[in-house]
Amino acid sequence: MVEETLLLIGDQDVPGAGGGSFIRNNPLTGSVASQAAAATLDQARDAVEAAARAFPVWSATGPTERRTKLLRAAELLRGQAPQFSRLMTAELGATGPWGQFNVHLAANMLTEAAAMTSSVGGEVIPSDVPGSLAMAIRQPAGVVVGMAPWNAPVILGVRALAMPLACGNTVVLKASERCPATHRLIGAVLREAGLGGGIVNVITHRQEDAEPIAEALIAHPAVRRINFTGSTRVGRILAQIAARHLKPILLELGGKAPLLVLDDADLDAAVNATVFGAFANQGQICMSTERVIIDQKVADEFASRLARRVAALPVGDPSGHVVLGSVVGIETVQRVQRLVADAVARGARVLAGGESQGTIMHGIVVDHVTPEMALFHEESFGPQVSITRVSSDQEAVRLANHTEYGLTAAVFSRDIARALHLARQIESGICHINGPTVHDEAQMPFGGTKASGYGRFGGKAAIDQFTELRWITIQSGVRHYPF
């Protein structure tokens, strides 16, 4: 069945102007998965204006009412888990468990946002002026534009909206053209929860219209904040547009996550974390473990165990009981194969995988990868992991940092003090000791450094991103002036 979706502008389900629409094909079968309304620039502006009209009422709504509606949205989202999972499989080739996990974490994000509605506060700051009560207060910024990607569409679509709504902002979600029906369903759920009337708006668009629509959204005078999750290439473009308009933008971009395995590590634990971190959602996660950097004293044993595990992973049609389903498109297969072939030509060795049937890829393990190889540097965003051997902790940290990216990392060692010492030297927004690089919780400050972006989603850190901090004073008594 083809899912047909319309724009959500204000409280209305709106077709594309002139009946404009586009289709998203199932990456595995090539059949039509969804047909979505194609927004024009004027309709993108209409969505912002609907959000601007809703802002005065929503921003004045008390924290308890905001909390109630966000909790209701979390409940409704959980109830739609089968539909979200079905759409993700059809539009993206995602496995059922990945779809279910998306809904689980996204619902947690709404629940956490609900808990934060009464934490948008401030402080009294002592003043040197007699009789002056000085306060720093946080208040809603205005309309927030969220731009979410396809790879974890429910998690990242909800994350783009949840804390902005909790802070009293109204929102416009610019959906990914690869999963328009999945992202549009988020809007339907939030509207049913009482966040309609322009509080939440959703825009879908053709791929070729992505940049002009993004620019129109950012340029609109009512838009006060932007958040984007996606590639570093697109993030740079959006940052430049936002800078021209002097508007803050939160960017969560690409990654090339290193997992360091020290000579005293629990190898079974490190292998388990690597398998999960590298192959969850076919490696199509910004946090995916792309590089294992390992002490050469334990590298042979680790590589052998890892290759056996990866070779045994169930692979096939994502509608079945598999770990590795379809990647999002044939371009992913081509990119990963190009990077692996280059590494092999320069002396690396494939220990497992390499086969593909259309967009179904077996997990790939590549050993003896060095910094001279493109595979060491370029984000593959596919089901592969490389192994790089080192002779010291210092070399491990140096190679972990030898990348433009800095989102997440991991260190495995039985000596926690040693691991923590190294973790503090790794240039990343997130680092886990004896845990996988793929790890997200709604209440944690999530974000990266360097080419992985700036700003933080999650918990109290997100309040700073989506509110204005204002200094307000109240003068009591007579104020004395020098003239």
N, C-alpha and C positions, 0 to 999 in steps of 0.2 A: 504494500500500500504506500503511495506517495504522500508524504506529509506536506500540506500546503499551509504556509504561514503568511501573516500580514504584519505590518508595522504596528507598534504600540505607541501612539502619540496621544498624550492626555489620557482620556478614558476610552479612546476609540481604537478599534482595529481598522487600520487604514491600508488600502492597496497601494502599490507603487503608482506614482503619477502616470496617467496614460496606460495603466495596466501593466507597467513594466515589472518584469520578474526575472529570476534566474534559477537554474537548477544546480543541485549538488548531487553528483553521482556516487554510488557506493564504490569505494576504491578497489574492492575485491572483485565484484561482479560486473561493474560498469553500469548497472541499472540505476534508474533515477531514484534517489533516496528522499529528496525533498525539493519542493519548489517554493521559493520565497519572494516576497515583494522586494523590488529593487528601489530603494529610496533615492530621491533626487537631492540636490543641494538644498533646495527650498524645503523639502520635507525634513532634512536633518536640522535645519534652522527652526522649523515648526516644533520639533521635539524639544529643542532647548527652550523655546518660548513657552511651551506647555509646562516644562519644569520650572521656569522662572515664575510663572503665574501661581504655581502651587507652593513655591518657597515660603511666602510670608506666613501661611497657615501652618505648614509642616514645621518650620523652624520655631514657631511659637508653641508647638505641641509639647506637653510635659513629658518627662522621661518615662513615667509609668505607661503612658499610652504608646509611646514609641516601642517600649519594651514588649508590651502585649502584642503588638502587631508583628514585630520581628519574631517572637516566639511562635506565633500562629503560622508565620511563613515557614519556619523550620519544620513545624509539624506537617504542613501541607507538602513541603518538599520531600520529606521522607515518604509520604504516601504516594508520590509520583515516581518513586525509584524504578519500578519496572518500565515506565514509559521513557524516562531519561536513558536508562540502559539500552532499550531498544533503539532509540534514536542515535545514540553514540555508536552502536554497532553498525547501523545502516549508513550513517554519514561519514564515519571515521575508521571503521574496521576495528573498533575497540572490543575487547572481551567483556563478557558480562560482569565478572568480578570487578573490573576497573570501573565500569559504570556504577555499580553498587557502591564502591568506595568513594567515587566522586560525590554521590548524593550524601553519604554519611559525613564526610568532612565538610561539605558545603552547609549541611544542616547545623553542624557544630559551629561553623563560622557565624551563622545567623544567631545561634544561641549565645555565643560569646559577645556578639555585637549588642544583643539585647541587654546583657549584663553590664555593658559599658555605658548605657545611656545616662546613668546617674554619676558617671565619672568625668563628665565634661565640665570641669570646674575651673578653679583659679586659686589665687592666693592674695593675701594682704601683704604689702611690702612696706616696711618702715620708711617714712619720708622725712627729709630734713626740714621741710616747711612746717612750721607750727600750725596745728589745726587741720592739716591735710591728711585725709584718708586715701591712701593710694592702693589701687587694686589692679592685678593682672587677671583678666578674665578671658575665657575662651568662648567663642560663639560660632554658630554655623557660618560657613564661608559663602554659600550660594549654590549655584548649579555645579555639579561634579560630573564630568564625562569620564566613563570607564571604558577602556578598550581591552577586550579579553581575547585570548587565543583559543585554538581548537584542541590542544593536546590534553588538557584537563578541563573540559569546557564548563562543567557544573561548578567545580571548585573555584576556578578562576573567574568565571562569570559572576558568581555570587560574591567572591572576594572583592571584585571591582565596585560593588554596591553596598555591601553590608555595613561597614563602618562609616562610610559617608552618610548613610541613612540614619544610623544610630546617633551621629553628631548633629542631626537636624538639617542636613542638606537634601536637596532633591537631585535626581540622577538621570543621566542618559547613558544607556549601554549601547556601544557600537559593537554589534555582534561580528564574529568571524564569518567570512563567506564560506568557510568549509563546514560549519555546523550551524546554519541559521535556525533550523527548527529546534535544536537543543537549546540554544541561547534564548530563542523566543519563548520557550516554555518557562524559563526562569521568570520572565516578565509576567506571564499568565499566573504563575504561582503567587508572586508578590502582589499582583492586583487583587487576587482572590483573598489575600490576607489583610486587605484594607489599605494597601499602598498604591491605590489607583489615583485617578484624578490629576495625573501629571507628576505625582511624586516619583514614579518609576516609568521610564520610557525606553523603548527598544527599537533600534534602527538596524535593518539588514540592507545589504548593498552588494552590487556586483564587484568582482575582484578589481576590475580596472577603475572603479570609482573610489577605492579605499582611501587613496591619498587626498583627493580633493574633498571628500566628505570629512575626513579627519581634520583637514585644515579649516573647513567651514565651522566645524564644531568648536575647535580651539579658538578660532578668531571671534566667535560670537561674544559680544560684551557681557552677557549674563553668565558666561562660564568663568568660574573662579579657580577651579582645580581640575587637573587631569591626572588619570592614572593609566598606565599601559603595561601590559605583560606581553612579551613577545621577543622577537629577534633583536639583537644588538643593532643590526643594520637599520631596521625600521625605527628603533628607539632613538638613534642619532637624528633621524629626520624629524621625528616628532619633537625632540628636545629643541631643535633649531627653530621649529615653528613656534613652540611655546615661548622660547626666549624672545622672539620678535614681538610677541604680545605681552611680555613681562608676566607670564603666568606660571605658577609652580606646577611641576609635573613629577609624579612618582613613577620611576622606571624600574621594572624587574625584568631583566633581559637574559641573554644567553649564559651558558655555563660550560665548563670543561672540568667537572669535579674530580679532584684527586682523592684516592683512598690510600693512605700510607700504611704499610704493614711492616712493623719493626721486627727485629730478630727474635723477640720474646713473645710475639703475639700468639693468641689462640687461633690457629690456622683454620679450624672448622668454623669458628665464629666469623673470621674474616672472609672466608669463602661464602658463607651464607649471606653475609651483608653485601658482598660483591654481586652475587647472582641476583638478589632482589634489587639492588641499586642500579645495576646495568640493564636489566631486562624487564622490569615492570613497565607496562604500557609500551613494549617493544623498544625501550630506550628513548622514548619520545617525551622526556621530562627534563625541565631545565636543570634539575638536581641530579640527573642520571650519573652514575659512576662511569666515567669515560676512561679514566686513567688509574690503574693500580701501580703505585710506586713502592717497590718492595726491596727489603734487604736481601742481597744476593745469597746470604747464608741459608735462607728458607725459601728462595724463589722457586727452585725446582719442584719441591714438594707441593707448594701452593699452586703452581701452574698445573701440575698433574691433577690435583683434586678439583680445581676449578674447571678444567676442560671436561672431566668426566661428568660433573654436575650439569654443565651447560649442554653437552651433547644429549643428555637425557631429558631435557625440558620438552614437554608436549607442544607441538607446533601444528597449526592448521586453521581451519575455518573458525573465526572468532565466535560464532554462535554455538560452538561445541565446547567441550571441557579441555581447554588448552591454556597454556601460559603465554605463548607467543601467537598472537593473531595477525591481522593485517597491519602493515604500516599505512600511513595516511595517503601515500601516492607513490607511483613508480619512480619519481625523482628522488625519494629517500633511498630506495634500493640502489639507484645509480650513484648517489653521493657516497654511500657507505662502501660500495664495491670499489669506487675510484680511490678512496682513501686507503682501503686495505691493500689494493693492488700496488699502490705507490710504496706502502710500507714494506711489502714483500720484495719488491724490486730493489729496495735499499737494505735488505738483510733481515727483515722481521720474518717470523714464522707463524702460520695459522695453526692453532692447536685444535680448534673445533669450529664447525659451521662453515659458512660460505655459500651454501645452497640457497636458492630462492625459487619460488614458483609464483610468478606475478608479483603481487605485493606481500606474499607470505615469505618471511625470511627466518632462517634458522639462526640461533644465537651464535655470534662469532667471538672467539678469543684469539688475540694476536699477541705473541710473546716477542721479547727482544726489540721493543719499540724504543727509539731514541729521539731526542729533541730535533734531530735533523729531518725527521719525517713529518709530513703534513698531518698524519693521524694523531700525532702528539699534540698538535696545536689547534686544529680545526674542529669545531663542534660537529659531530656526526649526526646527532639527533636520531639515532637508529640503534638496532640491537647488536652492539659490539662493545667490547672492552679490551683495552690494551694493557700490557704488562711491561713496566720499565724497571730494570734492576739497578740498584745503587749499592754503594759500599759503606755509607755512613748516614747518621741521622741528619747531618748538615746538608749532605747532598740531596737527601729526600725532600727537605724543606725547600732547598734552592729550586729543584725541579717542579715541586708543587706550585711554586710561585712563578715559574717560567711560562706564563700564559697571560693573555690580556684579560682573562675572566677572573672573577672572584666571588662566586655565589656561595657554594657550599663545599665542604671537605670532610674527611674523616681520618682518624688516626687509631690504629689497633696496636695495643701493647698491654701487657699485664702490669706494667709499672705506670700507674696513673700520673704520678708526678712528672715522669719523663714525657708521657704523652701530652700532658697539659702544657709543658714547656714548649713542645713543638707546635701544638695547636695555636698558641698565642703568637707564633711567628708566621703562621700561614695567612696569606692575604685573602681573606674571604669574609663575607658577612656572617657566615654560619660555619661551625665546625663541631662534629660529633666525635666523641671518644668512645671507641668500641661499639659504634652504631653505624647504620648505613648513611650514605650521603642523601638518600631520598627520605626525608622526614619533615612533616609539616604538622603543626598544631595551631588551632585558631587563635590562641592567646599569646603566641610567641611573636617577637619582632622579626619579620621575615623580609629579607632583602640582601642585596649584594654590594660589592665594591668594584672599582675599576670598570671594565666594559660590561659588567653584569648589572650596572645601574646604580641608582641611589634612591634613598627614602626607604621607609619600612611599612609594610602591611602588618596588621595584627596587634591586638591588645592596646595598651596605652600609647604605644609608639604611633599607632594610626590616628589617634586623636590629634596629635601634633600636625599630622599631614592634612587633615580635613577640617580644621577650624582656623579661625583668625584669633591670634593672641592680641588683646587690646589692653592698653593702660588707661584706666579711668580714675579720676580723683574727685573727691568731694571735699570742698573747703568749708570748714566750720569756723566761725569767729572771723576776726578781721585779718586780712592779708596785708602785709606791709610791703611797699614797693620802693625802689631806690629813687624814684622821681615821680 
